Amino acid sequence: MPWLLGTILIFAPLFRAGQEPVPLLTLQLLAVLVLLLSLWTPAASHRLRKSEIIVLALLFLFPLLFIIPVPGLPLDWLPGRDKYLEALALSGQDQLMRAPTLSIYPLETESAWLTLLIPVAVFVATRKLARSHLDQLILLVMAIAGIQAALGLMQFGGGPKSLLHLGLPYSVDSGVGTYTNRNHLAGLIELVLPVTLALFLYSLGRNERRDPRSWRARILFLSTLRGHAAFLYGALALLLLLGMIFTRSRTGIGLTILAVLAVTFSFGRRIGGNNVYGPIGTILTFVVGIGIAIGLAPVLDRFASADLQEDSRWIVFSATVDGILDFFPLGSGPGTYPDVFHAFQPTELGDFFVNHAHNDYLEWLFEGGVFVALLIALLLGLYVVQWGKVWTKEAWSRFRFLQVGAGIGIFLLLLHEFVDYNLLIPANMVYFAFLAGIFFSDPDQRAVSSRGHGRERPLPDSMPTTSPGGPVVKPMEPASDQIKNPFLD
């Protein structure tokens, strides 16, 4: 299953972020296969919690409520349907009367349901994987984000006529990678940048063989193979920062400033897991982090560009709210916004086709009404509760660093959705669900060896020294007659 999930992670952004029909169909088929394999081979040590099962079941069943035919259902009883019934009557069509459903366009809702299977399958598969496989796949996701950022830099440098834009007619004055919109590449970077910075700060000075007791040993550690990891993570983080700047996404750059501050305050006192550099390292981390955030502020005015005029965005928001009230409490049906909104589109927008509300929360309420409102509240509640499990006072393991970075990335993208629609883009659905699977994993679970058959081994940097209600587990100590190795100094 890890290789199949890796295939989805690689394939998702290749062809316009999965928005074209054939790539989307491929992702849906792969998602069904992953979901079946995940359910067919349950792992006893990586079981989904009851709350997660309930939420996933609700997500799975929610669109189906809108496409199940209800014989004898009077459509004029449903809010917002009157104008459509009049139009059908004038055109002599009666399709809606033959197979009444809660959705105005059942085929669009069915398509939305199939697309929703993609993030559900990725989340379930991620929660089922062993820790070693997660480590490999997170490196894969970071590499994908780095390649996308590098492509975006080359696209910006090549100019509007560059072949590196891959024939895309939009956002040719900025970096978009293989996405169709600068904000969607920015969404990918928002997800991955906090994870990259988290692993950078964990690897900075981290020596799992011994506890470095001098600054000389800590600095020399950076020249070792383990020390090189910190440089690689740092270089990738720098590439992602540059990639974000040259997307010219105003919201993306603003959220990057927030990301740097969030990472600084989250990990500044925990460099290497247990603050191996002490107070001086903490102070330097805060100084550098805050300095980078301040330095990015003028970049926001210099490079940022808006896709929609601010007035136009607010006009779309206002019209979408009108649609929400018109269809409340049921909504028009998942996936129907592009086909339904034109009935509410103000004349100020002219003949432009508005395919999305540029605010996922408003669009979801437009389509799903009170059902979506309850789902959003439930999901946000689970997210907040998980933070209480991830954030602890003791020294953090590498996986906990990874979880906190994933949680920050999720938070950034949720903020971005107030002015965009990243979570309606298949590729970003995949990466969001993958990081959500990591974030919602048990922080204290033991790592399962990928070579062992069900055997488990404890993580060396997160082994408890006491067991509640059980015997005390003492860490290994060197023998008293052991000769100290002079080459370790």
C-alpha positions in Angstrom: 0.0 0.0 0.0 2.8 2.5 0.6 3.9 2.4 -3.0 0.3 2.9 -4.2 -0.1 6.0 -1.9 3.2 7.2 -3.2 1.9 6.9 -6.7 -1.0 9.1 -5.9 1.2 11.7 -4.2 3.4 11.8 -7.3 0.6 11.7 -9.9 -1.7 14.2 -8.3 -0.1 17.5 -9.4 1.3 16.4 -12.8 -1.6 17.2 -15.1 -2.9 20.6 -14.0 -3.3 19.4 -10.4 -5.8 16.7 -11.3 -8.4 19.1 -12.6 -8.7 17.6 -16.1 -11.2 14.8 -16.6 -8.7 11.9 -17.3 -6.3 12.7 -14.5 -9.2 13.2 -12.1 -10.7 9.8 -13.1 -7.3 8.2 -12.6 -7.0 9.6 -9.1 -10.5 8.4 -8.3 -9.7 4.9 -9.4 -6.5 4.9 -7.4 -8.3 6.2 -4.4 -10.9 3.4 -4.6 -8.1 0.8 -4.8 -6.2 2.4 -1.8 -9.4 2.5 0.2 -10.1 -1.1 -0.4 -6.6 -2.2 0.4 -6.7 -0.1 3.6 -9.9 -1.7 4.8 -8.8 -5.2 3.7 -5.5 -5.1 5.6 -6.2 -3.5 8.9 -3.2 -2.9 11.2 -3.9 -3.5 14.9 -1.5 -0.9 16.1 -2.8 1.8 13.7 -6.5 1.7 14.2 -8.7 4.7 13.4 -10.4 6.2 16.5 -14.2 6.0 16.8 -14.5 9.8 16.3 -12.5 9.5 13.0 -14.6 6.6 11.8 -17.8 8.6 12.5 -16.5 11.7 10.7 -15.3 9.7 7.7 -18.6 7.9 7.5 -20.5 11.2 7.5 -18.2 12.6 4.7 -18.8 9.5 2.7 -22.6 9.4 3.1 -23.3 13.2 3.0 -23.3 13.6 -0.8 -25.3 10.4 -1.2 -28.2 12.0 0.6 -28.5 14.5 -2.2 -28.5 12.0 -5.1 -30.8 9.3 -3.8 -34.1 9.6 -5.6 -37.1 10.3 -3.4 -40.3 9.2 -5.2 -43.2 11.5 -4.7 -41.1 14.3 -3.2 -42.7 17.6 -4.2 -39.9 19.7 -5.4 -41.8 22.9 -4.7 -41.4 22.1 -1.0 -37.7 22.4 -1.2 -36.2 25.9 -0.7 -34.8 27.7 -3.8 -36.2 25.3 -6.4 -39.1 27.4 -7.6 -37.2 29.3 -10.3 -35.8 26.0 -11.7 -39.2 24.5 -11.9 -40.5 27.5 -13.7 -37.6 27.3 -16.2 -38.2 23.6 -16.8 -41.9 24.2 -17.3 -41.2 27.0 -19.9 -38.7 24.7 -21.7 -41.1 21.8 -21.7 -38.7 19.6 -19.7 -39.6 17.6 -16.6 -36.4 15.7 -15.8 -36.4 16.9 -12.2 -39.9 15.8 -11.7 -39.2 12.3 -12.9 -36.4 11.6 -10.4 -36.6 14.1 -7.6 -33.5 14.5 -5.5 -32.2 17.0 -3.0 -29.5 18.1 -5.5 -30.5 20.4 -8.3 -27.9 18.6 -10.6 -27.5 15.0 -9.4 -24.7 14.2 -11.9 -22.6 17.1 -10.5 -23.2 15.8 -7.0 -22.2 12.3 -8.0 -19.0 13.7 -9.5 -18.3 15.6 -6.3 -18.8 12.5 -4.2 -16.3 10.5 -6.3 -13.8 13.3 -6.0 -14.3 13.3 -2.2 -13.2 9.7 -2.1 -9.7 10.8 -3.0 -8.9 12.7 0.3 -10.8 10.1 2.4 -8.8 7.3 0.9 -5.5 9.1 1.4 -6.3 9.9 5.0 -7.2 6.4 5.8 -4.2 4.9 4.1 -1.9 7.4 5.9 -3.3 6.5 9.3 -2.7 2.8 8.6 1.0 3.1 7.5 4.0 2.2 9.6 6.1 5.0 10.9 9.0 4.1 8.6 6.8 4.4 5.6 5.5 7.8 6.7 9.1 9.0 7.0 9.7 8.0 3.4 6.5 9.5 2.0 6.9 12.8 3.8 10.3 13.2 2.2 8.6 12.4 -1.1 6.1 15.2 -0.6 8.8 17.6 0.4 10.7 16.8 -2.8 7.5 17.3 -4.9 7.0 20.7 -3.3 10.6 21.6 -3.9 10.3 20.6 -7.6 7.1 22.6 -8.0 8.7 25.7 -6.3 11.8 25.4 -8.6 9.6 25.1 -11.7 7.7 28.2 -10.5 11.0 30.1 -10.2 12.0 29.1 -13.7 8.6 30.1 -15.0 8.9 33.6 -13.5 12.4 34.0 -14.8 11.5 32.8 -18.3 8.8 35.4 -18.7 5.2 35.2 -20.0 6.2 33.5 -23.2 8.3 30.7 -21.6 7.6 27.2 -22.7 7.9 26.2 -19.0 4.3 27.6 -18.5 3.3 24.3 -20.2 0.7 26.0 -22.3 -1.3 27.4 -19.4 -3.0 30.7 -20.3 -3.3 32.0 -16.8 -0.9 33.5 -14.3 1.9 33.7 -16.9 3.4 36.6 -14.9 4.2 34.4 -11.9 5.2 30.9 -10.8 2.5 28.3 -10.9 4.4 25.0 -11.3 2.0 22.4 -12.9 -1.0 24.1 -11.2 -3.4 26.4 -13.1 -3.4 29.2 -10.5 -0.7 30.9 -8.4 -2.7 30.5 -5.3 -2.9 26.8 -5.6 0.9 26.4 -5.8 1.0 28.7 -2.8 -1.4 26.4 -1.0 1.0 23.4 -1.6 3.9 25.5 -0.2 1.9 26.5 2.8 1.3 22.9 3.7 4.9 21.7 3.2 7.0 24.7 4.5 6.1 24.3 8.2 7.0 20.6 8.0 10.3 21.3 6.3 11.2 24.0 8.9 10.2 21.6 11.7 12.5 18.8 10.5 15.3 21.4 9.9 15.1 22.6 13.6 14.9 19.0 14.8 17.9 17.9 12.8 19.9 21.0 13.7 22.5 19.7 16.1 20.6 16.4 16.7 23.0 13.6 17.6 21.1 10.4 18.6 24.2 8.5 19.5 25.3 10.7 22.3 24.5 13.9 24.0 26.9 16.6 22.8 28.2 18.4 25.8 30.2 21.2 24.2 29.7 23.8 21.5 32.7 22.3 19.6 31.0 18.9 19.5 27.7 20.4 18.4 29.3 22.4 15.6 31.4 19.5 14.4 28.2 17.4 14.3 27.0 19.5 11.4 29.8 18.1 9.3 28.6 14.5 9.7 26.1 12.7 7.6 23.3 13.4 10.1 24.4 17.0 10.3 24.0 17.3 6.5 20.3 16.6 6.9 19.9 19.9 8.6 21.5 21.7 5.6 19.3 19.9 3.2 16.2 20.8 5.1 17.4 24.4 5.3 18.1 24.6 1.6 14.7 23.1 0.8 13.0 25.6 3.1 14.8 28.5 1.4 13.7 27.1 -2.0 10.1 27.0 -0.8 10.3 30.5 0.5 11.6 31.8 -2.8 9.0 29.8 -4.7 6.2 31.3 -2.5 7.5 34.9 -3.2 7.5 34.3 -7.0 4.0 32.9 -7.0 3.1 36.5 -6.3 0.2 35.3 -4.2 -0.7 38.0 -1.8 -2.4 35.6 0.6 0.3 33.0 0.2 3.1 35.5 1.1 1.1 36.8 4.0 0.5 33.3 5.4 4.2 32.5 4.9 5.0 35.3 7.4 2.6 33.7 9.8 4.1 30.3 9.1 7.6 31.5 10.0 6.4 33.1 13.2 4.4 30.0 14.2 7.3 27.7 13.6 9.7 30.0 15.5 7.5 30.1 18.6 6.6 26.4 18.4 10.1 25.0 18.0 12.4 27.8 19.2 12.8 26.2 22.7 13.0 22.6 21.4 15.8 22.6 18.8 17.0 19.1 18.3 14.0 17.8 20.4 15.3 18.9 23.8 17.0 22.3 23.0 20.5 21.0 22.5 21.8 24.6 22.0 20.3 25.9 25.2 19.1 29.5 25.8 21.6 30.9 23.2 20.1 28.7 20.5 16.6 29.7 21.5 17.4 33.4 21.4 19.1 33.0 18.0 16.1 31.1 16.6 13.7 33.8 17.7 15.9 36.6 16.3 16.3 34.8 12.9 12.6 33.8 12.7 11.3 37.2 13.6 13.8 38.8 11.3 12.7 36.7 8.4 9.1 37.5 9.1 9.9 41.3 9.2 11.9 40.9 6.0 9.0 39.3 4.1 6.7 42.2 4.9 8.0 44.6 2.2 8.1 41.6 -0.2 4.3 41.4 0.2 3.9 44.9 -1.4 6.7 44.4 -3.9 5.8 41.1 -5.5 2.2 40.3 -4.5 -0.5 40.4 -7.1 -4.3 39.8 -6.8 -6.2 37.5 -9.2 -9.5 39.3 -8.6 -10.1 42.9 -7.9 -11.0 43.3 -4.2 -14.4 44.8 -5.1 -15.1 41.8 -7.4 -14.3 39.3 -4.7 -16.6 40.9 -2.2 -19.4 41.0 -4.8 -19.0 37.3 -5.3 -19.1 36.8 -1.5 -22.3 38.8 -1.2 -24.0 37.0 -4.0 -23.0 33.6 -2.6 -24.5 34.6 0.8 -27.8 35.4 -1.1 -27.7 31.9 -2.6 -27.0 30.4 0.9 -30.1 32.1 2.3 -32.2 31.2 -0.7 -31.3 27.4 -0.5 -31.2 27.3 3.3 -31.2 24.9 5.2 -30.6 22.1 2.6 -28.3 23.8 0.0 -28.3 23.3 -3.7 -26.3 20.0 -3.6 -22.5 19.2 -3.5 -20.7 20.2 -6.6 -23.5 22.3 -8.1 -22.1 25.8 -7.3 -20.6 26.5 -10.8 -23.9 25.6 -12.5 -26.2 27.3 -10.0 -24.4 30.5 -9.0 -25.1 32.3 -12.4 -28.7 32.7 -11.2 -27.4 34.9 -8.4 -24.5 36.5 -10.3 -24.8 40.4 -10.2 -24.6 42.5 -13.3 -21.4 44.1 -12.0 -19.5 41.0 -12.8 -20.5 41.2 -16.5 -20.4 38.0 -18.5 -17.5 36.4 -16.6 -18.0 32.8 -15.5 -17.6 32.4 -11.8 -16.6 28.8 -11.2 -16.0 29.1 -7.5 -16.8 31.5 -4.7 -13.1 32.0 -3.8 -14.2 31.2 -0.3 -14.6 27.5 0.3 -16.6 27.9 3.5 -19.3 30.0 1.7 -19.3 27.6 -1.3 -19.8 24.6 1.0 -22.6 26.3 2.8 -24.1 27.2 -0.5 -24.1 23.6 -1.6 -24.7 21.7 1.6 -26.5 24.1 3.9 -26.8 23.1 7.6 -25.3 19.7 7.0 -22.0 21.2 5.9 -22.1 23.7 8.8 -22.3 20.8 11.3 -19.5 18.9 9.5 -17.2 21.9 9.5 -17.8 22.4 13.2 -17.2 18.8 14.0 -14.0 18.7 12.0 -12.6 21.8 13.5 -13.5 20.5 17.0 -11.5 17.3 16.3 -8.6 19.4 15.0 -8.5 21.5 18.2 -8.7 18.3 20.4 -5.8 16.7 18.6 -3.6 19.7 19.4 -4.1 18.9 23.0 -2.7 15.4 22.4 0.2 16.5 20.2 1.4 19.5 22.3 3.2 18.3 25.4 5.8 19.6 27.8 8.4 16.8 27.6 11.0 16.5 24.9 9.6 16.0 21.4 10.5 13.1 19.1 11.1 13.6 15.4 7.6 12.4 14.7 6.1 14.9 17.1 8.0 17.7 15.3 6.6 16.4 12.1 3.0 16.4 13.6 3.3 19.9 14.8 4.6 21.1 11.5 1.7 19.3 9.7 -0.8 20.9 12.1 0.6 24.3 11.3 0.4 23.7 7.6 -3.2 22.5 7.9 -4.1 25.7 9.8 -2.5 27.9 7.2 -4.4 26.3 4.4 -7.7 26.5 6.4 -7.0 30.3 6.7 -6.3 30.5 2.9 -9.7 29.0 2.2 -11.4 32.2 3.3 -10.2 33.8 0.0 -9.6 30.8 -2.3 -10.5 27.2 -3.1 -7.4 25.1 -2.6 -9.5 22.3 -1.0 -11.4 21.9 -4.2 -8.2 21.2 -6.2 -7.6 17.4 -6.3 -3.8 17.7 -5.8 -4.1 19.9 -2.7 -6.8 17.6 -1.4 -4.3 14.8 -1.5 -1.6 16.6 0.3 -3.9 18.1 2.8 -5.4 14.6 3.6 -1.9 13.1 3.8 -0.7 15.7 6.4 -4.0 15.4 8.2 -3.3 11.7 8.5 0.1 12.4 10.1 -1.3 15.1 12.4 -4.1 12.8 13.7 -1.8 9.8 14.3 -1.1 8.8 17.9 2.0 10.8 18.9 3.0 8.1 21.5 2.5 5.0 19.3 5.5 2.8 18.8 7.1 2.6 15.4 6.3 -0.6 13.5 9.3 -2.0 11.6 8.6 -2.4 7.9 10.6 -5.7 7.9 9.1 -7.2 10.9 5.9 -9.1 10.8 3.8 -7.2 13.4 6.8 -6.7 15.7 7.2 -3.3 17.2 10.1 -1.3 18.5 10.1 1.8 20.6 11.4 5.1 19.2 14.8 5.8 20.8 14.1 9.4 21.4 10.6 9.0 22.8 11.0 5.9 25.1 9.2 6.5 28.4 11.2 6.1 31.6 8.1 5.2 33.6 5.0 3.2 32.9 1.8 4.3 34.7 0.7 1.5 36.9 3.6 -0.8 35.8 7.3 -1.3 36.4 9.8 1.4 35.8 11.7 1.1 32.6 15.3 2.4 33.0 17.3 3.7 30.1 20.5 1.8 29.2 23.6 3.0 30.8 27.2 2.2 29.9 29.1 -0.3 32.0 31.3 1.3 34.7 34.5 -0.3 33.2 33.7 0.8 29.7 36.6 2.7 28.1 35.6 6.1 26.6 36.1 6.4 22.9 38.4 9.3 22.3 37.3 9.7 18.7 33.8 10.8 19.8 35.2 14.2 21.1 
